[in-house]
Amino acid sequence: MIRGLAAFFSKIVRRWLPDAFLFAAILTFLVFIFGMIFQGQSPVSMVKYWGEGFWKLLAFAMQMVLVLVTGHTLARTQLVESFLKAIAGVAKTPSQAITVTTFVALVACWVNWGFGLIVGALLAREMVKKVKGVHYGLLVASAYTGFIVWHAGLSGSIPLKVADAKGFMAQITGGMQIPVSETIFSWQSLLICVILLASLPIINRMMMPKAEDVVEVDPALFADEDEEEPLKPRSEMTPAERLENSMVISMLLGAMGFGYIIYYFVTGGKLGLNSVNLIFLFAGIILHKTPAKYLRVMNDAIKNTGGIVLQFPLYAGIMGMMVHSGLAASISQWFVEVSTVTTFPFFTYLSAGIVNFFVPSGGGQWAVQGPIVMPAAQELGVPLGKAAMAIAWGDAWTNMIQPFWALPLLGIAGLTIRDIMGYCTVALLWGGLVTSVVLMFL
């Protein structure tokens, strides 16, 4: 049954799903039309909202790019790559490759979503070198399905932002800071993570196609990318090249960075996107040992952010239309109005999943839904941490069929969104079932 579902969705996706950029363009047109039909907005107003929204998320966009880039550079250190090769060596059969890749991707994405996306892609590449007969599309899809837990992990933007609520964030939460013990480390959220960690590798393994339908990839395609340029003898280097290849500079810079990070936490600082980025930044600098190695991998990482840089303004424009036309508020408000204390987290989760198609940014989505959901949660007596995580899980859930965040992983894997989305749809259905049951009944 699971294999049949995967084959069915894969067939549909390969025929009908456009490139991720066109997907964003189509969503732009849909929101433009919906705003006029359902909210009574004029075309001029919708264009105005769209254009003015383009640059509203620049600071957050930079945070997201840094999450991805610092995660990528850390994942490409010799220590982490050696670890991935060792993990890949554990798998002896295609089914084991799928299972191990899914499990590692889930854990890595919980630690840091940018790190997890890159680790998953790199592990998939290592797997095809070690294991014969593995279906590459499903293998890469398995790596991406780990992303379903990112918003319940250590780099989840909503739980981290409400834990350090200031300014606009404080207004949304009624002046309250919601500690991570009530969001990331709440027992409901941890339970969902544990269930997915135990079950999703099995679900992905059950999607394996029949032997005659397996599409392998030639490992030689990745050989040139994995090779490092040999260093000149130090005696032949210019003074500038010696500096670029000096471990002293990296170690001093890393020591200063971690010195500040320790000071930050000792003096009451809390885990947030900026602190996570700092940790990954300086860990990468230290583990790459020299500035030259770090900069080389950093340049590779930045290449993989091209799709995000191009599409983020488009989605910010979509968010501008969704917010200022009242569409997002109408969607959220409708779900709030039909909710009870029991159903409120579930309906919030569903509404977040819908909004995520048009605003695939945790921070942006929080700005849209937080002002509606949090006061309603207070009025109904729903714990604010649970309400916030319902939005977070909804955002993470439909990322399985929202191609925006798959772009970096696909760039490393050398595939297109059509190669993996059919399998991700099955993960969406399973993840939605697990999360819905926990949010509704526990």
C-alpha positions in Angstrom: 0.0 0.0 0.0 2.7 2.5 1.0 4.7 1.6 -2.1 1.6 2.1 -4.3 0.9 5.5 -2.7 4.5 6.6 -3.4 4.3 5.5 -7.0 1.0 7.2 -7.5 2.1 10.6 -6.0 5.5 10.4 -7.9 3.7 9.9 -11.2 1.4 13.0 -10.5 4.3 15.1 -9.3 6.6 14.3 -12.3 3.8 15.4 -14.7 2.3 18.4 -13.0 4.7 20.0 -10.5 6.6 23.0 -11.9 10.0 24.3 -10.9 10.2 25.8 -7.4 10.5 29.3 -8.7 7.4 28.8 -10.9 5.6 27.4 -7.9 6.3 30.6 -6.1 5.1 32.6 -9.1 1.9 30.6 -9.3 1.2 31.1 -5.6 1.7 34.9 -6.1 -1.0 34.9 -8.8 -3.3 32.8 -6.7 -3.0 35.1 -3.6 -3.5 38.1 -5.9 -6.7 36.7 -7.2 -8.0 35.4 -3.8 -7.4 38.8 -2.2 -9.7 40.4 -4.8 -12.4 37.7 -4.7 -12.6 36.9 -1.0 -11.4 40.2 0.6 -12.8 42.7 -1.9 -9.4 44.2 -2.6 -8.7 46.2 -5.8 -5.9 45.1 -8.2 -4.0 48.3 -7.4 -4.2 47.5 -3.6 -3.0 44.0 -4.1 0.0 45.1 -6.3 0.8 47.7 -3.6 0.7 45.1 -0.8 2.9 42.8 -2.9 5.5 45.3 -3.8 5.7 46.8 -0.3 6.1 43.3 1.2 9.2 42.4 -0.9 11.7 43.8 1.6 9.9 43.2 4.9 11.9 40.0 5.8 15.4 41.0 4.8 16.8 40.7 8.3 15.1 37.3 8.9 16.2 36.2 5.4 19.8 36.9 6.3 19.4 34.8 9.5 18.0 32.0 7.5 20.8 32.1 4.9 23.3 32.1 7.8 21.6 29.1 9.3 22.0 27.3 6.0 25.5 28.4 5.2 27.0 27.9 8.7 25.2 24.5 8.8 26.6 23.6 5.4 30.2 24.6 6.3 30.1 22.6 9.6 28.7 19.6 7.8 31.6 19.7 5.3 34.3 19.6 8.0 36.6 16.6 8.0 35.3 15.5 11.3 31.6 15.5 10.2 32.4 14.0 6.8 34.4 11.2 8.3 31.4 10.5 10.6 29.1 10.4 7.6 31.3 8.0 5.8 31.3 5.8 8.9 27.5 5.9 9.1 27.2 5.1 5.4 29.4 2.1 5.9 26.8 0.7 8.4 24.3 0.2 5.6 24.7 -2.9 3.5 21.4 -3.1 1.6 19.2 -0.5 -0.1 16.6 -0.7 2.7 19.2 -0.1 5.3 20.5 2.9 3.4 17.0 4.4 3.3 16.4 3.7 7.0 19.8 5.1 8.2 19.6 8.2 6.0 16.1 9.0 7.4 17.1 8.5 11.0 20.3 10.6 10.7 18.5 13.4 8.8 15.8 13.6 11.5 18.3 13.9 14.3 20.4 16.4 12.4 17.5 18.6 11.5 16.3 18.6 15.1 19.8 19.9 16.1 19.9 22.5 13.4 17.7 22.6 10.2 20.4 24.0 8.0 22.9 21.5 9.3 20.4 18.7 8.9 19.5 19.5 5.3 23.1 19.5 4.2 24.1 16.4 6.3 21.1 14.5 4.7 22.3 15.4 1.2 25.9 14.5 1.9 24.9 11.3 3.6 22.8 10.4 0.5 25.8 10.9 -1.7 28.0 8.7 0.5 25.3 6.0 0.5 25.3 5.7 -3.3 29.1 5.1 -3.1 28.7 2.3 -0.6 25.4 0.7 -1.4 24.4 -0.7 -4.8 20.8 -0.9 -6.0 19.4 2.0 -4.0 16.8 4.2 -5.6 18.5 7.7 -5.5 15.3 9.7 -5.7 13.8 8.0 -2.6 17.2 8.2 -0.8 17.3 12.0 -1.2 13.6 12.3 -0.4 14.4 10.3 2.8 17.1 12.9 3.7 14.6 15.7 3.1 11.8 14.1 5.2 14.0 14.7 8.3 13.1 18.4 7.9 9.6 17.6 9.2 10.9 18.0 12.8 13.0 21.2 12.3 10.5 23.6 14.0 10.5 21.5 17.1 14.2 21.4 17.3 17.0 23.7 18.6 16.9 26.0 15.6 13.1 26.3 15.4 12.4 30.0 14.8 9.0 30.3 16.5 9.9 28.6 19.9 13.2 30.5 20.0 11.6 33.8 19.2 8.9 33.5 21.8 11.5 32.4 24.4 13.2 35.7 24.0 10.1 37.8 23.1 10.8 41.5 22.7 9.1 44.3 20.9 6.6 43.0 18.4 7.1 39.4 19.6 6.3 40.5 23.2 3.1 42.2 22.0 2.0 38.9 20.3 2.5 36.9 23.5 0.9 39.5 25.8 4.3 40.5 27.2 5.1 36.9 28.2 8.3 35.0 27.4 7.5 31.3 26.8 10.5 29.2 27.8 11.7 26.3 25.6 10.7 23.9 28.4 7.1 24.6 27.3 7.8 24.5 23.5 10.8 22.5 22.2 11.1 20.4 25.4 7.4 20.0 26.1 6.5 16.4 26.5 3.9 16.6 23.6 6.5 18.0 21.2 9.2 15.5 22.3 6.6 12.6 21.9 5.9 13.6 18.3 9.6 13.7 17.6 10.2 10.3 19.2 7.3 8.7 17.2 8.5 10.2 13.9 12.1 9.1 14.7 10.9 5.5 15.3 8.4 5.3 12.4 9.4 7.6 9.5 12.5 5.5 8.6 10.1 2.5 8.4 7.6 4.4 6.2 10.3 5.5 3.9 11.7 2.0 3.6 8.2 0.7 2.7 8.2 3.1 -0.3 11.1 1.4 -2.0 10.2 0.7 -5.6 10.4 -2.7 -7.2 13.8 -3.7 -8.5 13.0 -3.0 -12.1 11.9 0.5 -11.2 15.0 1.5 -9.3 16.9 4.4 -10.7 20.5 4.5 -9.5 23.1 7.3 -9.9 26.7 7.0 -10.9 28.9 7.8 -7.8 31.6 9.1 -10.1 29.4 12.2 -10.7 30.4 13.4 -7.2 34.1 12.5 -7.4 35.4 15.9 -8.6 33.4 17.8 -6.0 34.7 15.8 -3.2 38.4 16.3 -4.1 40.4 19.0 -2.5 43.0 21.0 -4.3 46.5 20.0 -3.1 48.3 22.8 -1.1 51.5 24.3 -2.2 54.6 23.6 0.0 54.7 26.3 2.6 58.1 27.5 1.3 56.4 28.3 -2.1 53.6 30.3 -0.6 53.4 34.1 -0.6 53.0 35.9 2.7 49.3 36.3 1.9 48.9 32.6 1.2 50.6 31.7 4.4 48.1 33.8 6.3 45.2 32.2 4.4 46.5 28.8 5.4 47.4 29.6 9.0 45.7 27.6 11.7 46.6 30.3 14.2 44.1 32.8 12.8 41.3 30.3 12.8 42.0 29.1 16.3 42.3 32.7 17.7 39.1 33.7 15.9 37.3 30.6 17.1 38.5 31.1 20.7 37.2 34.7 20.6 33.9 33.5 19.2 33.3 30.8 21.8 34.6 33.2 24.5 31.7 35.5 23.6 29.2 32.6 23.3 30.1 31.4 26.8 29.9 35.0 28.2 26.5 35.4 26.5 25.0 32.3 28.1 26.6 32.9 31.5 25.1 36.4 31.7 21.6 35.1 31.0 21.5 34.9 27.2 19.1 32.4 25.7 19.2 30.1 22.8 18.1 31.9 19.7 18.7 32.0 15.9 21.6 34.4 16.4 23.3 32.3 19.1 22.8 29.1 17.1 24.4 30.8 14.0 27.3 31.9 16.1 27.9 28.4 17.5 27.9 26.9 14.1 29.9 29.7 12.5 32.8 29.4 15.0 32.7 25.6 15.2 33.1 25.5 11.5 36.0 27.9 11.5 37.8 25.8 14.2 37.1 22.4 12.6 38.2 23.6 9.1 41.5 24.7 10.7 42.5 27.3 8.2 40.7 30.4 6.7 41.4 29.1 3.2 39.5 25.8 3.7 36.7 27.5 5.5 36.3 30.1 2.8 36.3 27.5 0.0 33.5 25.5 1.6 31.7 28.7 2.5 31.7 29.7 -1.2 30.2 26.4 -2.1 27.5 26.8 0.5 26.5 30.2 -0.7 26.0 28.8 -4.2 23.3 26.6 -2.8 21.4 29.6 -1.3 20.6 31.1 -4.8 17.1 29.7 -4.9 16.4 31.0 -1.4 17.8 34.5 -2.2 15.7 34.7 -5.4 12.5 33.4 -3.9 12.5 34.9 -0.5 11.4 38.4 -1.8 8.6 36.7 -3.7 7.3 34.9 -0.7 7.7 38.1 1.3 5.6 39.8 -1.3 3.0 37.0 -1.0 3.1 37.5 2.8 2.5 41.2 2.2 -0.6 40.4 0.2 -1.8 37.7 2.6 -1.4 40.0 5.6 -2.6 43.4 4.3 -5.5 42.0 2.3 -6.7 40.2 5.4 -6.5 36.7 3.8 -4.2 35.2 6.4 -6.2 36.7 9.2 -9.4 35.3 7.7 -8.0 31.8 7.4 -6.7 31.8 10.9 -9.7 33.5 12.4 -12.1 31.0 10.8 -10.2 28.1 12.4 -10.1 29.9 15.7 -13.9 30.5 15.6 -14.7 26.9 15.1 -12.3 25.7 17.8 -12.9 24.5 21.3 -10.2 24.0 24.0 -9.7 20.4 22.8 -9.7 21.2 19.0 -7.8 24.5 19.1 -4.3 23.1 18.8 -5.4 20.8 15.9 -7.2 23.5 14.0 -4.3 25.9 14.6 -2.0 23.2 13.2 -4.2 22.9 10.1 -4.4 26.6 9.5 -0.6 26.9 9.9 -0.1 24.2 7.3 -2.3 26.1 4.8 -0.7 29.4 5.5 2.8 27.8 5.1 2.2 27.3 1.4 2.0 31.0 0.9 4.4 32.1 3.7 7.1 29.4 3.9 9.0 31.2 6.7 8.6 30.3 10.3 9.2 33.9 11.5 7.0 35.4 8.8 4.2 32.9 9.5 4.5 33.7 13.2 4.0 37.4 12.4 0.9 36.5 10.5 -0.7 34.0 12.8 0.7 34.8 16.2 -1.4 37.9 16.8 -4.6 36.0 16.1 -3.8 32.6 17.7 -2.1 33.6 21.0 -4.9 35.9 22.3 -7.4 33.3 21.3 -5.4 30.6 23.2 -5.3 32.8 26.3 -9.1 33.4 26.1 -9.8 29.6 25.7 -7.3 28.6 28.4 -5.0 26.7 26.0 -1.3 26.8 27.2 0.6 29.4 25.1 3.5 27.0 24.5 1.2 24.4 23.0 -0.5 27.1 20.8 2.9 28.3 19.6 4.1 24.8 18.8 0.8 24.0 16.9 1.8 26.8 14.5 5.4 25.6 14.4 4.4 22.0 13.7 1.9 23.2 11.0 4.7 25.2 9.4 7.1 22.2 9.4 4.5 19.7 8.3 3.6 21.1 4.9 7.2 21.9 4.1 7.2 18.3 2.9 5.3 19.4 -0.2 6.4 23.0 -0.3 9.6 23.0 -2.5 11.1 26.2 -1.1 13.4 24.6 1.6 14.3 21.6 -0.5 16.4 23.8 -2.9 19.8 23.6 -1.0 19.5 19.8 -0.5 18.6 19.3 -4.2 21.5 21.4 -5.3 23.9 19.2 -3.5 22.2 16.0 -4.5 21.9 17.0 -8.2 18.1 16.3 -8.4 15.0 18.4 -9.1 11.9 18.8 -6.9 10.0 16.4 -9.1 12.4 13.6 -8.3 11.5 13.6 -4.6 8.1 15.2 -4.0 6.0 12.1 -4.6 7.8 10.3 -1.7 7.6 13.5 0.5 3.8 13.5 0.0 3.6 10.1 1.8 5.7 11.5 4.6 3.4 14.5 4.8 0.4 12.2 5.3 2.1 10.1 8.0 3.5 13.1 9.8 0.2 14.9 9.7 -1.6 11.8 11.2 1.0 11.5 14.1 1.0 15.2 14.9 -2.8 15.6 14.7 -3.4 12.8 17.1 -1.0 14.1 19.7 -2.2 17.7 19.4 -5.8 16.7 19.6 -5.9 14.1 22.3 -2.8 14.7 24.5 
